[in-house]
């Protein structure tokens, strides 16, 4: 059977544009209801900033940028992944939705980009931290944060300084003063094994930046961002800047302390902490135990539960070798970061006629074993990580903290800070986390379409099957019109 084909003919259109001298225009009418900035304008209340920043201004002088407007500008920079204040101003000038969010009309002059830089330096980090906590409070109020389990991880953030800016530190004239200062630095933060470049060089452009190296990537001046993420809805509960030559294990106690401070006012308690092996140390494990927090942190590869060929007797606090010789406790030795090590050894006569002497001690007179005083903490953690829950926690960490860090770095402006100094770097990291949490917040409050699946009665089901059979009998050239009688 033939098919009727309807051919439509159009006349070519041509748009004539002539700029109007006057127009009646409202931004609110041009920004769609579902636009992120329109919704953000409705959700985000920043009126408290006027009181929080009042102490930074005097009673006289030229009027500054509105603090609410300033933070909205900065927030746009991270939401749009913009790397400089100049780009923020240029982008805002071209976006109707962003102008509506910030509170500027299309014919209003925007502030200079240098105004954003000066205002960022003016405000203390506590103002940025308060903004983070206000947004976190909103997330908690909606039930997005459980608080009980936190996943901690870190990432290097490129500093606003290049490796070419490095210069060698000047050696002090007084050798004794130089030696003492070097000892103090080593005790406060011992350098990574085989790498003391940060103790010999610094960048005058940004003295707080440190040389950081990742496997397979070139060295660069960086900061270390430490992030704590709630495992329930992946909301960031704390973020802070550290020097890039600091170990993760040295940062753990401070990170968890600040996370607790962010959650406690909202009635949430931290009970479990998940982290990778870089956070493992005697000091870190002792901190968790002292604060009654259960940690899930794999021991480093150098950990050994048992000494091959030796059995430990906890009653006598001694080791017994395969030949029956006893290694008794001798002394405590100072280890890294002020932690002590226990030294065990045999007597000379015990090894004199030993049949495996040459393989065991070689040319030495006695056999020695050195064990950290925190061995019981490492043993407890090793046993915990062998359980099914311990293995699940490691999988949970990979699906919680790592994707959050990837989002911050790749999409929310935390690949590189555009400021100088660790305090300013901390402000940048906080604003990146605020942008992340706000996006999570908006996604959470978005009404979701509910699909209801109803159980169809058998009698109605038979009727529907009959109607479908009838429809299949018609040819494609016919149109079936169903009336109320069907």
Secondary structure as a PSIPRED ss2 file (coil, helix, strand):
# PSIPRED VFORMAT (PSIPRED V4.0)

   1 X C   1.000  0.000  0.000
   2 X C   1.000  0.000  0.000
   3 X C   1.000  0.000  0.000
   4 X C   1.000  0.000  0.000
   5 X C   1.000  0.000  0.000
   6 X C   1.000  0.000  0.000
   7 X C   1.000  0.000  0.000
   8 X C   1.000  0.000  0.000
   9 X C   1.000  0.000  0.000
  10 X C   1.000  0.000  0.000
  11 X C   1.000  0.000  0.000
  12 X C   1.000  0.000  0.000
  13 X C   1.000  0.000  0.000
  14 X C   1.000  0.000  0.000
  15 X C   1.000  0.000  0.000
  16 X C   1.000  0.000  0.000
  17 X C   1.000  0.000  0.000
  18 X C   1.000  0.000  0.000
  19 X C   1.000  0.000  0.000
  20 X C   1.000  0.000  0.000
  21 X C   1.000  0.000  0.000
  22 X C   1.000  0.000  0.000
  23 X C   1.000  0.000  0.000
  24 X C   1.000  0.000  0.000
  25 X C   1.000  0.000  0.000
  26 X C   1.000  0.000  0.000
  27 X H   0.000  1.000  0.000
  28 X H   0.000  1.000  0.000
  29 X H   0.000  1.000  0.000
  30 X H   0.000  1.000  0.000
  31 X C   1.000  0.000  0.000
  32 X C   1.000  0.000  0.000
  33 X C   1.000  0.000  0.000
  34 X C   1.000  0.000  0.000
  35 X C   1.000  0.000  0.000
  36 X H   0.000  1.000  0.000
  37 X H   0.000  1.000  0.000
  38 X H   0.000  1.000  0.000
  39 X H   0.000  1.000  0.000
  40 X H   0.000  1.000  0.000
  41 X H   0.000  1.000  0.000
  42 X H   0.000  1.000  0.000
  43 X H   0.000  1.000  0.000
  44 X C   1.000  0.000  0.000
  45 X C   1.000  0.000  0.000
  46 X C   1.000  0.000  0.000
  47 X C   1.000  0.000  0.000
  48 X C   1.000  0.000  0.000
  49 X H   0.000  1.000  0.000
  50 X H   0.000  1.000  0.000
  51 X H   0.000  1.000  0.000
  52 X H   0.000  1.000  0.000
  53 X C   1.000  0.000  0.000
  54 X H   0.000  1.000  0.000
  55 X H   0.000  1.000  0.000
  56 X H   0.000  1.000  0.000
  57 X C   1.000  0.000  0.000
  58 X C   1.000  0.000  0.000
  59 X C   1.000  0.000  0.000
  60 X C   1.000  0.000  0.000
  61 X C   1.000  0.000  0.000
  62 X C   1.000  0.000  0.000
  63 X C   1.000  0.000  0.000
  64 X C   1.000  0.000  0.000
  65 X C   1.000  0.000  0.000
  66 X C   1.000  0.000  0.000
  67 X H   0.000  1.000  0.000
  68 X H   0.000  1.000  0.000
  69 X H   0.000  1.000  0.000
  70 X H   0.000  1.000  0.000
  71 X H   0.000  1.000  0.000
  72 X H   0.000  1.000  0.000
  73 X H   0.000  1.000  0.000
  74 X H   0.000  1.000  0.000
  75 X H   0.000  1.000  0.000
  76 X H   0.000  1.000  0.000
  77 X H   0.000  1.000  0.000
  78 X H   0.000  1.000  0.000
  79 X H   0.000  1.000  0.000
  80 X C   1.000  0.000  0.000
  81 X C   1.000  0.000  0.000
  82 X C   1.000  0.000  0.000
  83 X C   1.000  0.000  0.000
  84 X C   1.000  0.000  0.000
  85 X H   0.000  1.000  0.000
  86 X H   0.000  1.000  0.000
  87 X H   0.000  1.000  0.000
  88 X H   0.000  1.000  0.000
  89 X H   0.000  1.000  0.000
  90 X H   0.000  1.000  0.000
  91 X H   0.000  1.000  0.000
  92 X H   0.000  1.000  0.000
  93 X H   0.000  1.000  0.000
  94 X C   1.000  0.000  0.000
  95 X C   1.000  0.000  0.000
  96 X H   0.000  1.000  0.000
  97 X H   0.000  1.000  0.000
  98 X H   0.000  1.000  0.000
  99 X H   0.000  1.000  0.000
 100 X H   0.000  1.000  0.000
 101 X H   0.000  1.000  0.000
 102 X H   0.000  1.000  0.000
 103 X C   1.000  0.000  0.000
 104 X C   1.000  0.000  0.000
 105 X C   1.000  0.000  0.000
 106 X C   1.000  0.000  0.000
 107 X C   1.000  0.000  0.000
 108 X C   1.000  0.000  0.000
 109 X C   1.000  0.000  0.000
 110 X C   1.000  0.000  0.000
 111 X C   1.000  0.000  0.000
 112 X C   1.000  0.000  0.000
 113 X H   0.000  1.000  0.000
 114 X H   0.000  1.000  0.000
 115 X H   0.000  1.000  0.000
 116 X H   0.000  1.000  0.000
 117 X H   0.000  1.000  0.000
 118 X H   0.000  1.000  0.000
 119 X H   0.000  1.000  0.000
 120 X H   0.000  1.000  0.000
 121 X H   0.000  1.000  0.000
 122 X H   0.000  1.000  0.000
 123 X C   1.000  0.000  0.000
 124 X C   1.000  0.000  0.000
 125 X H   0.000  1.000  0.000
 126 X H   0.000  1.000  0.000
 127 X H   0.000  1.000  0.000
 128 X H   0.000  1.000  0.000
 129 X H   0.000  1.000  0.000
 130 X H   0.000  1.000  0.000
 131 X H   0.000  1.000  0.000
 132 X H   0.000  1.000  0.000
 133 X H   0.000  1.000  0.000
 134 X H   0.000  1.000  0.000
 135 X H   0.000  1.000  0.000
 136 X H   0.000  1.000  0.000
 137 X H   0.000  1.000  0.000
 138 X H   0.000  1.000  0.000
 139 X H   0.000  1.000  0.000
 140 X H   0.000  1.000  0.000
 141 X H   0.000  1.000  0.000
 142 X C   1.000  0.000  0.000
 143 X C   1.000  0.000  0.000
 144 X C   1.000  0.000  0.000
 145 X C   1.000  0.000  0.000
 146 X C   1.000  0.000  0.000
 147 X C   1.000  0.000  0.000
 148 X C   1.000  0.000  0.000
 149 X E   0.000  0.000  1.000
 150 X E   0.000  0.000  1.000
 151 X E   0.000  0.000  1.000
 152 X E   0.000  0.000  1.000
 153 X E   0.000  0.000  1.000
 154 X E   0.000  0.000  1.000
 155 X E   0.000  0.000  1.000
 156 X E   0.000  0.000  1.000
 157 X E   0.000  0.000  1.000
 158 X E   0.000  0.000  1.000
 159 X C   1.000  0.000  0.000
 160 X C   1.000  0.000  0.000
 161 X C   1.000  0.000  0.000
 162 X C   1.000  0.000  0.000
 163 X H   0.000  1.000  0.000
 164 X H   0.000  1.000  0.000
 165 X H   0.000  1.000  0.000
 166 X E   0.000  0.000  1.000
 167 X E   0.000  0.000  1.000
 168 X E   0.000  0.000  1.000
 169 X C   1.000  0.000  0.000
 170 X C   1.000  0.000  0.000
 171 X C   1.000  0.000  0.000
 172 X C   1.000  0.000  0.000
 173 X C   1.000  0.000  0.000
 174 X C   1.000  0.000  0.000
 175 X H   0.000  1.000  0.000
 176 X H   0.000  1.000  0.000
 177 X H   0.000  1.000  0.000
 178 X H   0.000  1.000  0.000
 179 X H   0.000  1.000  0.000
 180 X H   0.000  1.000  0.000
 181 X H   0.000  1.000  0.000
 182 X H   0.000  1.000  0.000
 183 X H   0.000  1.000  0.000
 184 X H   0.000  1.000  0.000
 185 X H   0.000  1.000  0.000
 186 X H   0.000  1.000  0.000
 187 X H   0.000  1.000  0.000
 188 X H   0.000  1.000  0.000
 189 X C   1.000  0.000  0.000
 190 X C   1.000  0.000  0.000
 191 X C   1.000  0.000  0.000
 192 X C   1.000  0.000  0.000
 193 X C   1.000  0.000  0.000
 194 X C   1.000  0.000  0.000
 195 X C   1.000  0.000  0.000
 196 X C   1.000  0.000  0.000
 197 X H   0.000  1.000  0.000
 198 X H   0.000  1.000  0.000
 199 X H   0.000  1.000  0.000
 200 X C   1.000  0.000  0.000
 201 X E   0.000  0.000  1.000
 202 X E   0.000  0.000  1.000
 203 X E   0.000  0.000  1.000
 204 X C   1.000  0.000  0.000
 205 X C   1.000  0.000  0.000
 206 X C   1.000  0.000  0.000
 207 X C   1.000  0.000  0.000
 208 X C   1.000  0.000  0.000
 209 X C   1.000  0.000  0.000
 210 X E   0.000  0.000  1.000
 211 X E   0.000  0.000  1.000
 212 X E   0.000  0.000  1.000
 213 X C   1.000  0.000  0.000
 214 X C   1.000  0.000  0.000
 215 X C   1.000  0.000  0.000
 216 X C   1.000  0.000  0.000
 217 X C   1.000  0.000  0.000
 218 X C   1.000  0.000  0.000
 219 X C   1.000  0.000  0.000
 220 X E   0.000  0.000  1.000
 221 X E   0.000  0.000  1.000
 222 X E   0.000  0.000  1.000
 223 X E   0.000  0.000  1.000
 224 X E   0.000  0.000  1.000
 225 X E   0.000  0.000  1.000
 226 X E   0.000  0.000  1.000
 227 X E   0.000  0.000  1.000
 228 X E   0.000  0.000  1.000
 229 X E   0.000  0.000  1.000
 230 X E   0.000  0.000  1.000
 231 X C   1.000  0.000  0.000
 232 X C   1.000  0.000  0.000
 233 X C   1.000  0.000  0.000
 234 X C   1.000  0.000  0.000
 235 X C   1.000  0.000  0.000
 236 X E   0.000  0.000  1.000
 237 X E   0.000  0.000  1.000
 238 X E   0.000  0.000  1.000
 239 X E   0.000  0.000  1.000
 240 X E   0.000  0.000  1.000
 241 X E   0.000  0.000  1.000
 242 X E   0.000  0.000  1.000
 243 X E   0.000  0.000  1.000
 244 X C   1.000  0.000  0.000
 245 X C   1.000  0.000  0.000
 246 X C   1.000  0.000  0.000
 247 X C   1.000  0.000  0.000
 248 X H   0.000  1.000  0.000
 249 X H   0.000  1.000  0.000
 250 X H   0.000  1.000  0.000
 251 X H   0.000  1.000  0.000
 252 X H   0.000  1.000  0.000
 253 X H   0.000  1.000  0.000
 254 X H   0.000  1.000  0.000
 255 X H   0.000  1.000  0.000
 256 X H   0.000  1.000  0.000
 257 X H   0.000  1.000  0.000
 258 X H   0.000  1.000  0.000
 259 X H   0.000  1.000  0.000
 260 X H   0.000  1.000  0.000
 261 X H   0.000  1.000  0.000
 262 X H   0.000  1.000  0.000
 263 X H   0.000  1.000  0.000
 264 X H   0.000  1.000  0.000
 265 X C   1.000  0.000  0.000
 266 X C   1.000  0.000  0.000
 267 X C   1.000  0.000  0.000
 268 X C   1.000  0.000  0.000
 269 X C   1.000  0.000  0.000
 270 X C   1.000  0.000  0.000
 271 X C   1.000  0.000  0.000
 272 X E   0.000  0.000  1.000
 273 X E   0.000  0.000  1.000
 274 X E   0.000  0.000  1.000
 275 X E   0.000  0.000  1.000
 276 X C   1.000  0.000  0.000
 277 X H   0.000  1.000  0.000
 278 X H   0.000  1.000  0.000
 279 X H   0.000  1.000  0.000
 280 X C   1.000  0.000  0.000
 281 X C   1.000  0.000  0.000
 282 X H   0.000  1.000  0.000
 283 X H   0.000  1.000  0.000
 284 X H   0.000  1.000  0.000
 285 X H   0.000  1.000  0.000
 286 X H   0.000  1.000  0.000
 287 X H   0.000  1.000  0.000
 288 X H   0.000  1.000  0.000
 289 X H   0.000  1.000  0.000
 290 X H   0.000  1.000  0.000
 291 X C   1.000  0.000  0.000
 292 X C   1.000  0.000  0.000
 293 X C   1.000  0.000  0.000
 294 X E   0.000  0.000  1.000
 295 X E   0.000  0.000  1.000
 296 X E   0.000  0.000  1.000
 297 X E   0.000  0.000  1.000
 298 X C   1.000  0.000  0.000
 299 X C   1.000  0.000  0.000
 300 X C   1.000  0.000  0.000
 301 X C   1.000  0.000  0.000
 302 X C   1.000  0.000  0.000
 303 X C   1.000  0.000  0.000
 304 X C   1.000  0.000  0.000
 305 X C   1.000  0.000  0.000
 306 X C   1.000  0.000  0.000
 307 X C   1.000  0.000  0.000
 308 X C   1.000  0.000  0.000
 309 X C   1.000  0.000  0.000
 310 X E   0.000  0.000  1.000
 311 X E   0.000  0.000  1.000
 312 X E   0.000  0.000  1.000
 313 X E   0.000  0.000  1.000
 314 X C   1.000  0.000  0.000
 315 X C   1.000  0.000  0.000
 316 X C   1.000  0.000  0.000
 317 X C   1.000  0.000  0.000
 318 X E   0.000  0.000  1.000
 319 X E   0.000  0.000  1.000
 320 X E   0.000  0.000  1.000
 321 X E   0.000  0.000  1.000
 322 X C   1.000  0.000  0.000
 323 X C   1.000  0.000  0.000
 324 X C   1.000  0.000  0.000
 325 X C   1.000  0.000  0.000
 326 X E   0.000  0.000  1.000
 327 X E   0.000  0.000  1.000
 328 X E   0.000  0.000  1.000
 329 X E   0.000  0.000  1.000
 330 X E   0.000  0.000  1.000
 331 X E   0.000  0.000  1.000
 332 X E   0.000  0.000  1.000
 333 X E   0.000  0.000  1.000
 334 X E   0.000  0.000  1.000
 335 X C   1.000  0.000  0.000
 336 X H   0.000  1.000  0.000
 337 X H   0.000  1.000  0.000
 338 X H   0.000  1.000  0.000
 339 X C   1.000  0.000  0.000
 340 X E   0.000  0.000  1.000
 341 X E   0.000  0.000  1.000
 342 X E   0.000  0.000  1.000
 343 X E   0.000  0.000  1.000
 344 X E   0.000  0.000  1.000
 345 X E   0.000  0.000  1.000
 346 X C   1.000  0.000  0.000
 347 X C   1.000  0.000  0.000
 348 X H   0.000  1.000  0.000
 349 X H   0.000  1.000  0.000
 350 X H   0.000  1.000  0.000
 351 X C   1.000  0.000  0.000
 352 X C   1.000  0.000  0.000
 353 X C   1.000  0.000  0.000
 354 X C   1.000  0.000  0.000
 355 X C   1.000  0.000  0.000
 356 X C   1.000  0.000  0.000
 357 X H   0.000  1.000  0.000
 358 X H   0.000  1.000  0.000
 359 X H   0.000  1.000  0.000
 360 X H   0.000  1.000  0.000
 361 X C   1.000  0.000  0.000
 362 X C   1.000  0.000  0.000
 363 X C   1.000  0.000  0.000
 364 X C   1.000  0.000  0.000
 365 X C   1.000  0.000  0.000
 366 X C   1.000  0.000  0.000
 367 X C   1.000  0.000  0.000
 368 X E   0.000  0.000  1.000
 369 X E   0.000  0.000  1.000
 370 X E   0.000  0.000  1.000
 371 X E   0.000  0.000  1.000
 372 X E   0.000  0.000  1.000
 373 X C   1.000  0.000  0.000
 374 X C   1.000  0.000  0.000
 375 X H   0.000  1.000  0.000
 376 X H   0.000  1.000  0.000
 377 X H   0.000  1.000  0.000
 378 X H   0.000  1.000  0.000
 379 X H   0.000  1.000  0.000
 380 X H   0.000  1.000  0.000
 381 X H   0.000  1.000  0.000
 382 X H   0.000  1.000  0.000
 383 X H   0.000  1.000  0.000
 384 X H   0.000  1.000  0.000
 385 X H   0.000  1.000  0.000
 386 X C   1.000  0.000  0.000
 387 X C   1.000  0.000  0.000
 388 X H   0.000  1.000  0.000
 389 X H   0.000  1.000  0.000
 390 X H   0.000  1.000  0.000
 391 X H   0.000  1.000  0.000
 392 X H   0.000  1.000  0.000
 393 X H   0.000  1.000  0.000
 394 X H   0.000  1.000  0.000
 395 X H   0.000  1.000  0.000
 396 X H   0.000  1.000  0.000
 397 X H   0.000  1.000  0.000
 398 X H   0.000  1.000  0.000
 399 X H   0.000  1.000  0.000
 400 X H   0.000  1.000  0.000
 401 X H   0.000  1.000  0.000
 402 X H   0.000  1.000  0.000
 403 X H   0.000  1.000  0.000
 404 X H   0.000  1.000  0.000
 405 X H   0.000  1.000  0.000
 406 X H   0.000  1.000  0.000
 407 X H   0.000  1.000  0.000
 408 X H   0.000  1.000  0.000
 409 X H   0.000  1.000  0.000
 410 X H   0.000  1.000  0.000
 411 X H   0.000  1.000  0.000
 412 X C   1.000  0.000  0.000
 413 X C   1.000  0.000  0.000
 414 X C   1.000  0.000  0.000
 415 X C   1.000  0.000  0.000
 416 X E   0.000  0.000  1.000
 417 X C   1.000  0.000  0.000
 418 X C   1.000  0.000  0.000
 419 X C   1.000  0.000  0.000
 420 X C   1.000  0.000  0.000
 421 X C   1.000  0.000  0.000
 422 X H   0.000  1.000  0.000
 423 X H   0.000  1.000  0.000
 424 X H   0.000  1.000  0.000
 425 X H   0.000  1.000  0.000
 426 X H   0.000  1.000  0.000
 427 X H   0.000  1.000  0.000
 428 X H   0.000  1.000  0.000
 429 X H   0.000  1.000  0.000
 430 X H   0.000  1.000  0.000
 431 X H   0.000  1.000  0.000
 432 X H   0.000  1.000  0.000
 433 X H   0.000  1.000  0.000
 434 X H   0.000  1.000  0.000
 435 X H   0.000  1.000  0.000
 436 X H   0.000  1.000  0.000
 437 X H   0.000  1.000  0.000
 438 X H   0.000  1.000  0.000
 439 X H   0.000  1.000  0.000
 440 X H   0.000  1.000  0.000
 441 X H   0.000  1.000  0.000
 442 X H   0.000  1.000  0.000
 443 X H   0.000  1.000  0.000
 444 X H   0.000  1.000  0.000
 445 X H   0.000  1.000  0.000
 446 X C   1.000  0.000  0.000
 447 X C   1.000  0.000  0.000
 448 X C   1.000  0.000  0.000
 449 X C   1.000  0.000  0.000
 450 X C   1.000  0.000  0.000
 451 X C   1.000  0.000  0.000
 452 X C   1.000  0.000  0.000
 453 X C   1.000  0.000  0.000
 454 X C   1.000  0.000  0.000
 455 X C   1.000  0.000  0.000
 456 X C   1.000  0.000  0.000
 457 X C   1.000  0.000  0.000
 458 X H   0.000  1.000  0.000
 459 X H   0.000  1.000  0.000
 460 X H   0.000  1.000  0.000
 461 X H   0.000  1.000  0.000
 462 X H   0.000  1.000  0.000
 463 X H   0.000  1.000  0.000
 464 X H   0.000  1.000  0.000
 465 X H   0.000  1.000  0.000
 466 X H   0.000  1.000  0.000
 467 X H   0.000  1.000  0.000
 468 X H   0.000  1.000  0.000
 469 X H   0.000  1.000  0.000
 470 X H   0.000  1.000  0.000
 471 X H   0.000  1.000  0.000
 472 X H   0.000  1.000  0.000
 473 X H   0.000  1.000  0.000
 474 X C   1.000  0.000  0.000
 475 X C   1.000  0.000  0.000
 476 X C   1.000  0.000  0.000
 477 X C   1.000  0.000  0.000
 478 X C   1.000  0.000  0.000
 479 X C   1.000  0.000  0.000
 480 X C   1.000  0.000  0.000
 481 X C   1.000  0.000  0.000
 482 X C   1.000  0.000  0.000
 483 X C   1.000  0.000  0.000
 484 X C   1.000  0.000  0.000
 485 X C   1.000  0.000  0.000
 486 X C   1.000  0.000  0.000
